[in-house]
Amino acid sequence: MWMAGAAGESLGQGWSQIGDLALALVLSAAIGLEREIRQKSAGLRTHTLVGFAAALIMLVSKYGFADVLGDHVVLDPSRVAAQIVSGIGFIGGGLIFVRRDAVRGLTTAAVVWLACAVGMAAGAGLWLLAIVVTAGHFLVVFAFTPLAARLPRSKYAPVRLHLTYLDGKGVLRQVLTICTERGFAVNEMSVERVDERGPRRPVSIWLQLQGSGAVGELATAVADVDGVLTIFSDDADSAAG
């Protein structure tokens, strides 16, 4: 029995490797749960599968070719693992998209890449590094978000505001006045769509603003205007992630 267990360990199919897989499963699921709660394009299942699969590939890279090694066969165990780094780029690239010069999904793509790295570390038996990086993920997403919001904005950085309102009530005139009063200049305005017909039809527009004012306070003031249906800012971290 003991010999059988030792043989299983040497071939990479023992309890130690199962523990590495379990650790990758738990850590990547924790990362995915945070993304799922925030309703990101890649959530619990995607991050868990990425980390879990990365751990398995690492184990295959370490132990999967032991039966072909010999005097005339030399293998580099890092070659299979290296393909994970390049391969995960396809998933990350699919999460990033550009709409009207606004790039979204970068944070989610980076988190998928991080979940892959955590799975690789767990599969390599580097459990302490895997745990520390997972903890670092939560530090970044929870502590850095309010910190970034408090940093002063450059007055030269453009802000895009998406607005839907009822036509015929003078809403746009009031919105432009509020923007000016709060230190924002309107550089560009474009109509995205006009729904229905009649004097009170919904109008959807994009405003490109420039100024050093607080975007959150501006959005709140605009939302209080009678006739405004929805308002969305690309400057928000939730939109960028």
PLY file of the C-alpha trace (Angstrom):
ply
format ascii 1.0
element vertex 241
property float x
property float y
property float z
element edge 240
property int vertex1
property int vertex2
end_header
0.00 0.00 0.00
2.74 2.43 0.95
4.64 1.68 -2.25
1.52 2.29 -4.31
0.98 5.64 -2.61
4.60 6.63 -3.15
4.35 5.68 -6.82
1.21 7.80 -7.15
3.01 10.79 -5.63
5.96 10.38 -7.97
3.66 10.38 -10.98
1.95 13.56 -9.80
-1.36 11.95 -8.90
-1.23 11.95 -5.12
-2.90 13.88 -2.32
-0.34 16.66 -2.58
-1.41 17.46 -6.15
-5.09 17.16 -5.26
-4.45 19.69 -2.49
-2.86 22.06 -5.02
-5.91 21.75 -7.26
-8.27 22.32 -4.33
-6.37 25.44 -3.30
-6.54 26.79 -6.86
-10.27 26.07 -6.94
-10.95 27.91 -3.67
-8.78 30.95 -4.39
-9.94 31.47 -7.97
-13.57 31.01 -6.85
-13.07 33.73 -4.22
-11.75 36.08 -6.90
-14.61 35.18 -9.23
-17.19 35.71 -6.51
-16.09 39.33 -6.13
-16.45 39.84 -9.89
-19.84 38.10 -9.88
-21.18 40.33 -7.10
-20.11 43.38 -9.11
-21.90 41.98 -12.18
-18.85 41.96 -14.42
-18.70 40.27 -17.82
-16.55 37.46 -16.38
-17.79 36.20 -13.05
-17.64 33.26 -10.68
-17.58 30.41 -13.18
-15.10 31.98 -15.59
-12.50 32.88 -12.95
-12.87 29.55 -11.16
-12.41 27.55 -14.35
-9.43 29.67 -15.44
-7.60 29.25 -12.13
-8.52 25.57 -11.80
-7.42 24.76 -15.35
-4.18 26.73 -14.96
-3.33 24.66 -11.88
-3.96 21.41 -13.75
-1.80 22.52 -16.68
1.00 23.35 -14.26
0.76 19.87 -12.76
0.74 18.28 -16.21
3.79 20.34 -17.09
5.57 19.13 -13.96
4.59 15.46 -13.91
2.83 14.54 -17.16
5.89 13.53 -19.13
7.79 11.52 -16.53
7.14 8.24 -18.40
8.97 9.39 -21.57
12.12 10.68 -19.89
15.32 8.77 -20.53
18.96 9.08 -21.42
18.13 10.48 -24.85
14.99 12.47 -23.95
15.26 15.83 -22.20
12.17 17.94 -21.54
11.70 21.51 -20.33
8.83 21.40 -17.82
8.31 25.16 -18.14
7.32 25.05 -21.81
3.76 23.85 -21.26
3.25 26.25 -18.37
4.52 29.15 -20.50
1.69 28.61 -22.95
-0.84 29.45 -20.23
0.40 33.04 -20.12
-0.02 33.54 -23.87
-3.23 31.53 -24.08
-5.04 33.49 -21.39
-4.64 36.57 -23.57
-7.42 35.31 -25.84
-9.91 35.28 -22.98
-8.74 38.65 -21.69
-8.89 40.17 -25.16
-12.48 39.01 -25.55
-13.48 40.90 -22.42
-12.14 44.24 -23.62
-14.19 46.32 -26.03
-14.16 49.88 -27.28
-17.25 52.01 -27.72
-16.93 55.57 -28.95
-13.28 55.74 -27.86
-14.18 54.49 -24.35
-12.32 51.30 -23.40
-14.11 48.95 -21.03
-13.30 45.58 -19.49
-9.63 46.23 -18.77
-9.93 45.55 -15.04
-11.92 42.37 -15.57
-9.40 41.13 -18.13
-6.58 41.86 -15.69
-8.40 39.95 -12.94
-8.80 36.91 -15.22
-5.06 37.08 -15.86
-4.47 37.28 -12.10
-6.76 34.29 -11.44
-4.72 32.35 -13.99
-1.51 33.30 -12.19
-2.98 32.23 -8.85
-3.90 28.86 -10.35
-0.40 28.47 -11.76
1.16 29.25 -8.39
-1.12 26.76 -6.64
-0.36 24.08 -9.22
3.35 24.70 -8.79
3.03 24.14 -5.05
3.66 27.80 -4.21
0.63 27.97 -1.92
1.85 30.94 0.13
2.35 33.10 -2.97
-1.07 32.08 -4.30
-2.77 33.12 -1.05
-0.85 36.40 -0.81
-1.72 37.38 -4.40
-5.40 36.54 -3.80
-5.37 38.76 -0.72
-3.66 41.45 -2.78
-6.49 41.26 -5.31
-9.07 42.11 -2.67
-6.87 44.90 -1.34
-6.68 46.48 -4.79
-10.35 46.21 -5.74
-11.74 47.33 -2.38
-9.13 49.75 -1.02
-7.82 51.30 -4.22
-11.24 52.14 -5.68
-12.16 54.83 -3.09
-8.56 56.00 -3.06
-8.59 56.54 -6.82
-11.88 58.42 -6.54
-10.30 60.86 -4.07
-7.32 61.64 -6.26
-7.53 65.06 -7.94
-8.60 64.92 -11.57
-6.72 66.76 -14.24
-8.77 69.50 -15.81
-7.44 68.34 -19.17
-8.86 64.82 -18.82
-12.11 64.43 -20.82
-15.22 62.96 -19.24
-18.01 61.28 -21.19
-21.56 61.55 -19.91
-24.43 59.51 -21.32
-27.85 61.09 -20.84
-31.38 59.98 -21.64
-34.15 62.56 -21.23
-37.61 63.53 -22.42
-37.59 65.96 -25.31
-39.63 69.14 -25.28
-39.06 70.10 -21.64
-35.89 72.17 -21.98
-33.82 69.47 -20.27
-30.74 69.84 -22.45
-30.55 73.57 -21.83
-30.68 73.01 -18.06
-28.04 70.26 -18.24
-25.63 72.47 -20.19
-26.15 75.26 -17.67
-25.36 72.91 -14.77
-22.20 71.71 -16.53
-20.99 75.28 -16.99
-21.79 76.26 -13.41
-19.76 73.30 -12.09
-16.65 74.07 -14.09
-17.14 71.82 -17.11
-16.92 72.82 -20.74
-18.83 70.81 -23.37
-16.40 69.80 -26.09
-18.65 67.48 -28.05
-22.29 66.41 -28.12
-23.75 63.59 -30.18
-27.23 62.08 -30.40
-27.17 58.30 -30.08
-30.82 57.56 -30.73
-34.30 59.08 -30.68
-37.10 56.70 -29.65
-40.76 56.98 -30.58
-42.40 60.09 -31.95
-44.15 63.07 -30.49
-43.28 66.09 -28.37
-42.12 64.07 -25.36
-40.04 61.38 -27.00
-36.95 59.99 -25.17
-33.63 61.29 -26.49
-30.28 59.62 -25.80
-27.09 61.71 -26.13
-23.38 61.62 -25.29
-21.65 64.67 -23.84
-17.88 64.98 -23.81
-16.91 67.33 -21.00
-13.66 68.82 -19.83
-13.03 70.40 -16.45
-11.68 69.95 -12.96
-15.03 69.60 -11.17
-16.34 66.51 -9.38
-18.00 64.17 -11.86
-20.11 62.49 -9.17
-21.57 65.78 -7.99
-22.27 66.80 -11.57
-24.08 63.53 -12.29
-26.16 63.93 -9.13
-27.16 67.47 -10.06
-28.09 66.45 -13.60
-30.11 63.47 -12.34
-32.28 65.87 -10.29
-33.38 67.75 -13.42
-37.03 67.11 -14.24
-37.23 65.00 -17.39
-33.89 63.21 -17.03
-34.46 59.46 -17.29
-30.96 57.98 -16.97
-27.40 59.26 -16.60
-24.14 57.36 -16.86
-20.52 58.45 -16.70
-17.60 56.60 -18.28
-15.43 58.13 -15.60
-16.86 55.73 -12.98
-14.64 52.80 -11.96
-17.56 50.40 -12.22
-17.90 51.26 -15.89
-14.24 50.90 -16.61
-13.83 47.56 -14.90
0 1
1 2
2 3
3 4
4 5
5 6
6 7
7 8
8 9
9 10
10 11
11 12
12 13
13 14
14 15
15 16
16 17
17 18
18 19
19 20
20 21
21 22
22 23
23 24
24 25
25 26
26 27
27 28
28 29
29 30
30 31
31 32
32 33
33 34
34 35
35 36
36 37
37 38
38 39
39 40
40 41
41 42
42 43
43 44
44 45
45 46
46 47
47 48
48 49
49 50
50 51
51 52
52 53
53 54
54 55
55 56
56 57
57 58
58 59
59 60
60 61
61 62
62 63
63 64
64 65
65 66
66 67
67 68
68 69
69 70
70 71
71 72
72 73
73 74
74 75
75 76
76 77
77 78
78 79
79 80
80 81
81 82
82 83
83 84
84 85
85 86
86 87
87 88
88 89
89 90
90 91
91 92
92 93
93 94
94 95
95 96
96 97
97 98
98 99
99 100
100 101
101 102
102 103
103 104
104 105
105 106
106 107
107 108
108 109
109 110
110 111
111 112
112 113
113 114
114 115
115 116
116 117
117 118
118 119
119 120
120 121
121 122
122 123
123 124
124 125
125 126
126 127
127 128
128 129
129 130
130 131
131 132
132 133
133 134
134 135
135 136
136 137
137 138
138 139
139 140
140 141
141 142
142 143
143 144
144 145
145 146
146 147
147 148
148 149
149 150
150 151
151 152
152 153
153 154
154 155
155 156
156 157
157 158
158 159
159 160
160 161
161 162
162 163
163 164
164 165
165 166
166 167
167 168
168 169
169 170
170 171
171 172
172 173
173 174
174 175
175 176
176 177
177 178
178 179
179 180
180 181
181 182
182 183
183 184
184 185
185 186
186 187
187 188
188 189
189 190
190 191
191 192
192 193
193 194
194 195
195 196
196 197
197 198
198 199
199 200
200 201
201 202
202 203
203 204
204 205
205 206
206 207
207 208
208 209
209 210
210 211
211 212
212 213
213 214
214 215
215 216
216 217
217 218
218 219
219 220
220 221
221 222
222 223
223 224
224 225
225 226
226 227
227 228
228 229
229 230
230 231
231 232
232 233
233 234
234 235
235 236
236 237
237 238
238 239
239 240
